[in-house]
């Protein structure tokens, strides 16, 4: 039903880094599905990030004063900028958008600011159940275009929030429960529920939910057994409807249910998901529904989307490039440069990467590698050992 084979990328691999390759493939995917590319400002009013700092999960933002004395910030997030520029009234048609952009964030490991490259897509407007299905399908296809070995972990915040709202648990303990579920710590979840004096039946139900992670279709019946309110039923129905669209497909085999995937309920609701690819030890794709953020920003629309972080791919993924370039041609000062350029042009036209270098220079000592080496002298080209 759904196959990445429908998107023939036809891309040369040599000379292209992994992040460039992924970006090009995903751009073509989104273009073919009718998404419109947008660009946002490099910086925003700092007040925007102060107001929604919990959404960003960080207060470490680079700020500067413009010529008029207004405090601006280099953007640490793209979704906030997109939502800010959406009209307040309900859209008459869905906005299907994608972006290729960079954000500035503080890295946890080095405590240094880093330019992070992203590509992502958003569906904004009067979204319906198909919007969920399309977003998840595009997330799966995006991961498949990065690596054939991938998985998408899916959760539904409505199921968890519906369960937690049935007990009178203080907000700080509710956050501890969610944090424990996110860290897959059954002990911490139980401790927070004990501190809230939760009844044994409720405690067992939450602990059962916190342990659910594995194949989407195998776990769905177990999720159904935990339903005891309308909100949980509606969340289950959305998950079931989603599963029906991918059952018995190759993409469906890559779907997991994992209720440890959680996010801030003040901004997110409904489906959320994380994508992983083999060989990259970090989350490759993050996404979900953020209708609550839309409401907080005064927008009468719904939204779902995801972002792919491009920066780790060059480090961890192999593009299949064996050499720095296929052909090295050396020349001297007496060479016919016009003839040399014509020879290099012919080779490049046949799909080879060609480097032209003066024979006096030692590229091997400089760390370069190549497939074949030629010397151009007396208007003739000769292959060297």
ZIBEL-V341762 format. One record per residue. RES is the residue in one letter. SS is DSSP state (helix for helix, strand for strand, loop for the rest). PSI is psi in whole degrees, 0 to 359 (NA if undefined). OMEGA is omega in degrees with one decimal (none if undefined). Layout:
res | ss | psi | omega
RES | SS | PSI | OMEGA
RES | SS | PSI | OMEGA
This chain:
res | ss | psi | omega
X | loop | 302 | 176.9
X | loop | 130 | -179.4
X | loop | 139 | 175.9
X | helix | 344 | 179.4
X | helix | 341 | 178.2
X | helix | 347 | -176.1
X | loop | 84 | -178.7
X | loop | 107 | -172.7
X | loop | 326 | 174.8
X | loop | 41 | -172.8
X | loop | 137 | 169.3
X | loop | 139 | -177.2
X | loop | 323 | -174.0
X | loop | 135 | 179.2
X | loop | 2 | -179.1
X | loop | 127 | 178.8
X | loop | 162 | -176.8
X | helix | 319 | -179.0
X | helix | 323 | 177.0
X | helix | 320 | -179.8
X | helix | 313 | 179.3
X | helix | 315 | -179.5
X | helix | 315 | -179.4
X | helix | 317 | -179.9
X | helix | 315 | -178.1
X | helix | 325 | 175.1
X | helix | 316 | -179.8
X | helix | 322 | 177.4
X | helix | 310 | -177.9
X | helix | 320 | 177.1
X | helix | 315 | -178.0
X | helix | 338 | 179.3
X | loop | 11 | 173.4
X | loop | 18 | 177.1
X | loop | 146 | -177.6
X | strand | 130 | 179.7
X | strand | 136 | 177.5
X | loop | 162 | 176.2
X | loop | 140 | 179.2
X | loop | 165 | -178.1
X | loop | 154 | 177.1
X | loop | 339 | -179.5
X | strand | 162 | -178.1
X | strand | 168 | 172.1
X | strand | 128 | -177.3
X | helix | 330 | -178.8
X | helix | 330 | 178.8
X | helix | 317 | -177.2
X | helix | 332 | 174.8
X | helix | 317 | -178.1
X | helix | 327 | -175.9
X | loop | 38 | -177.3
X | helix | 330 | 178.7
X | helix | 329 | 175.9
X | helix | 322 | -179.0
X | helix | 335 | -176.4
X | loop | 24 | 178.5
X | loop | 142 | 175.3
X | loop | 3 | -177.4
X | loop | 90 | -175.4
X | loop | 137 | 178.0
X | loop | 123 | -179.0
X | strand | 160 | 176.0
X | strand | 161 | -179.8
X | strand | 131 | 178.1
X | loop | 181 | -175.1
X | loop | 339 | -179.6
X | loop | 7 | 178.6
X | loop | 13 | -179.9
X | loop | 136 | -178.5
X | strand | 118 | 180.0
X | strand | 167 | 179.9
X | strand | 142 | 170.8
X | strand | 130 | -166.8
X | loop | 129 | 174.8
X | loop | 359 | -175.1
X | loop | 148 | -178.1
X | loop | 324 | -177.4
X | helix | 317 | 179.4
X | helix | 319 | 179.5
X | helix | 321 | 180.0
X | helix | 313 | -178.5
X | helix | 319 | -179.5
X | helix | 324 | -176.2
X | loop | 2 | 176.2
X | loop | 146 | 176.1
X | loop | 154 | -179.4
X | loop | 324 | -176.8
X | loop | 162 | 179.8
X | loop | 133 | -179.3
X | loop | 145 | 179.2
X | loop | 339 | 176.7
X | loop | 155 | -179.4
X | loop | 140 | 168.2
X | strand | 117 | 175.7
X | strand | 109 | -168.6
X | strand | 154 | 168.0
X | strand | 160 | -177.5
X | strand | 154 | 168.5
X | strand | 110 | -169.6
X | strand | 179 | 178.4
X | strand | 149 | 176.1
X | strand | 160 | 179.8
X | strand | 119 | -177.1
X | strand | 155 | 176.1
X | strand | 125 | 179.6
X | loop | 138 | -178.4
X | loop | 325 | -174.2
X | loop | 313 | -173.3
X | loop | 349 | -175.0
X | loop | 35 | 175.9
X | loop | 150 | 177.4
X | strand | 142 | -175.7
X | strand | 141 | 172.8
X | strand | 117 | -176.7
X | strand | 125 | -179.7
X | strand | 135 | -178.6
X | strand | 153 | 164.8
X | strand | 136 | -177.1
X | strand | 172 | 179.2
X | strand | 152 | 179.2
X | strand | 140 | 170.6
X | strand | 115 | -171.8
X | strand | 137 | 178.8
X | strand | 210 | 177.2
X | loop | 76 | -174.5
X | loop | 158 | 179.2
X | loop | 189 | -178.0
X | helix | 331 | 178.4
X | helix | 330 | 177.8
X | helix | 321 | 175.0
X | helix | 314 | -176.9
X | helix | 317 | -179.6
X | helix | 318 | 179.8
X | helix | 317 | 179.3
X | helix | 320 | 178.2
X | helix | 315 | 179.8
X | helix | 327 | 175.5
X | helix | 316 | 178.2
X | helix | 315 | 178.9
X | helix | 322 | 178.6
X | helix | 315 | 178.1
X | helix | 321 | -179.7
X | helix | 330 | 177.1
X | helix | 343 | 176.0
X | helix | 315 | -179.0
X | loop | 146 | 177.7
X | loop | 345 | 179.8
X | loop | 100 | -173.8
X | strand | 168 | 175.6
X | strand | 147 | 175.6
X | strand | 116 | 177.4
X | strand | 125 | -173.6
X | strand | 140 | 175.6
X | strand | 175 | 176.9
X | strand | 114 | -177.1
X | helix | 334 | 178.8
X | helix | 328 | -179.4
X | helix | 314 | -179.6
X | helix | 314 | -178.7
X | helix | 324 | 177.1
X | helix | 322 | 178.8
X | helix | 315 | -176.5
X | helix | 331 | -178.9
X | loop | 349 | -179.4
X | loop | 347 | 179.8
X | loop | 147 | -179.8
X | loop | 79 | -177.0
X | loop | 129 | 177.4
X | loop | 150 | -174.5
X | helix | 318 | -176.6
X | helix | 326 | 177.3
X | helix | 328 | 176.0
X | helix | 320 | 177.1
X | helix | 324 | 177.6
X | helix | 321 | 176.8
X | helix | 312 | -179.0
X | helix | 322 | 178.5
X | helix | 320 | 177.8
X | helix | 320 | 176.6
X | helix | 318 | 179.8
X | helix | 323 | -179.0
X | loop | 5 | 179.7
X | loop | 37 | -179.8
X | loop | 95 | 179.7
X | helix | 324 | -179.8
X | helix | 314 | -178.4
X | helix | 324 | 177.2
X | helix | 314 | -179.5
X | helix | 320 | -179.2
X | helix | 319 | 179.4
X | helix | 321 | 179.3
X | helix | 324 | 176.4
X | helix | 320 | 178.7
X | helix | 332 | 178.7
X | loop | 1 | -179.3
X | loop | 39 | 179.8
X | loop | 145 | 179.4
X | loop | 160 | -173.7
X | helix | 321 | -179.5
X | helix | 315 | 179.5
X | helix | 317 | 179.3
X | helix | 314 | -179.9
X | helix | 325 | -179.7
X | helix | 316 | 178.7
X | helix | 317 | 179.7
X | helix | 324 | 177.2
X | helix | 318 | 178.7
X | helix | 321 | -176.8
X | helix | 340 | -178.3
X | loop | 357 | -175.5
X | loop | 109 | 172.9
X | strand | 130 | -178.6
X | strand | 198 | -177.1
X | strand | 129 | -174.1
X | helix | 310 | -171.4
X | helix | 332 | 177.6
X | helix | 328 | -176.4
X | helix | 341 | -176.1
X | helix | 318 | 176.9
X | helix | 326 | 178.6
X | helix | 326 | 175.9
X | helix | 319 | -178.5
X | helix | 326 | -178.0
X | loop | 340 | -176.7
X | loop | 353 | -174.9
X | loop | 130 | 174.0
X | loop | 21 | 174.2
X | loop | 167 | -175.8
X | helix | 317 | -177.6
X | helix | 321 | 178.0
X | helix | 323 | 178.4
X | helix | 317 | 179.6
X | helix | 321 | 178.2
X | helix | 318 | 177.8
X | helix | 318 | 179.8
X | helix | 322 | 177.8
X | helix | 317 | 178.5
X | helix | 318 | 179.7
X | helix | 315 | 179.0
X | helix | 319 | 177.3
X | helix | 313 | -178.8
X | helix | 324 | -179.5
X | helix | 333 | -178.7
X | helix | 344 | -176.3
X | helix | 358 | -178.3
X | loop | 139 | 179.0
X | loop | 25 | 173.8
X | loop | 161 | 178.1
X | loop | 324 | 178.1
X | loop | 324 | 179.3
X | helix | 330 | 179.3
X | helix | 344 | -178.4
X | helix | 8 | -177.2
X | strand | 130 | 173.7
X | strand | 152 | 166.5
X | strand | 131 | -178.3
X | strand | 103 | -176.6
X | loop | 4 | 169.8
X | loop | 349 | 173.9
X | loop | 104 | -178.4
X | loop | 165 | 176.5
X | loop | 174 | -174.8
X | loop | 118 | -178.0
X | loop | 345 | 177.1
X | loop | 339 | -175.1
X | loop | 328 | -175.9
X | loop | 156 | 175.7
X | loop | 161 | 175.9
X | loop | 213 | -175.9
X | strand | 137 | 167.6
X | strand | 154 | -175.9
X | strand | 154 | 176.5
X | strand | 139 | -179.3
X | strand | 142 | 179.6
X | strand | 147 | 174.0
X | strand | 148 | -178.7
X | loop | 136 | 178.0
X | loop | 347 | 178.6
X | loop | 114 | -173.5
X | loop | 18 | -179.7
X | loop | 166 | 175.4
X | loop | 128 | -179.2
X | loop | 331 | -174.6
X | strand | 135 | 175.8
X | strand | 139 | -178.8
X | strand | 176 | 177.3
X | strand | 183 | -179.3
X | strand | 134 | -177.4
X | loop | 51 | 176.9
X | helix | 325 | -178.1
X | helix | 323 | 175.6
X | helix | 318 | 178.6
X | helix | 316 | -179.3
X | helix | 317 | -179.2
X | helix | 331 | 180.0
X | loop | 11 | 173.8
X | loop | 26 | -179.0
X | loop | 128 | -178.2
X | loop | 53 | -179.7
X | loop | 167 | 175.7
X | strand | 168 | -177.5
X | strand | 146 | 173.2
X | strand | 145 | -179.0
X | strand | 182 | 176.6
X | strand | 162 | 178.0
X | strand | 145 | 175.9
X | strand | 125 | 177.1
X | strand | 120 | -172.8
X | loop | 343 | -166.3
X | loop | 329 | -175.3
X | loop | 347 | -173.9
X | helix | 321 | -180.0
X | helix | 329 | -179.1
X | helix | 319 | -169.1
X | helix | 337 | -175.9
X | loop | 141 | 179.3
X | loop | 125 | 179.8
X | loop | 354 | -176.7
X | loop | 7 | -178.9
X | loop | 116 | -176.5
X | loop | 322 | -178.3
X | loop | 163 | 173.8
X | loop | 325 | 174.8
X | strand | 155 | -175.8
X | strand | 316 | -171.9
X | strand | 132 | 169.7
X | strand | 125 | 176.6
X | strand | 120 | 176.7
X | strand | 152 | -178.1
X | strand | 172 | 174.0
X | loop | 179 | -174.7
X | loop | 343 | -179.0
X | loop | 3 | -176.7
X | loop | 154 | 173.4
X | loop | 100 | -172.8
X | helix | 324 | 179.2
X | helix | 316 | 179.2
X | helix | 320 | 178.9
X | helix | 316 | 178.9
X | helix | 324 | 179.1
X | helix | 318 | 179.0
X | helix | 315 | 179.3
X | helix | 322 | 178.9
X | helix | 320 | 178.1
X | helix | 317 | 179.4
X | helix | 317 | 179.2
X | helix | 323 | 179.1
X | helix | 337 | 178.4
X | loop | 14 | 172.7
X | loop | 7 | -178.8
X | loop | 149 | 173.2
X | loop | 133 | -171.6
X | strand | 133 | 175.0
X | strand | 130 | 177.3
X | strand | 128 | -174.8
X | strand | 144 | 176.1
X | strand | 137 | -174.9
X | loop | 345 | 179.8
X | loop | 342 | -174.9
X | loop | 145 | -176.5
X | loop | 92 | -178.8
X | loop | 332 | -179.6
X | loop | 318 | 177.7
X | loop | 332 | 178.7
X | loop | 356 | 175.0
X | loop | 6 | -179.8
X | loop | 153 | 175.2
X | loop | 153 | -179.5
X | strand | 165 | -179.5
X | strand | 302 | 179.0
X | strand | 150 | 179.6
X | strand | 134 | 178.7
X | strand | 153 | 172.4
X | strand | 132 | 179.4
X | strand | 112 | 179.9
X | strand | 146 | -178.1
X | loop | 37 | 179.2
X | loop | 21 | 178.0
X | strand | 149 | 179.7
X | strand | 129 | -176.5
X | strand | 135 | 177.2
X | strand | 136 | 178.3
X | strand | 158 | 178.2
X | loop | NA | none
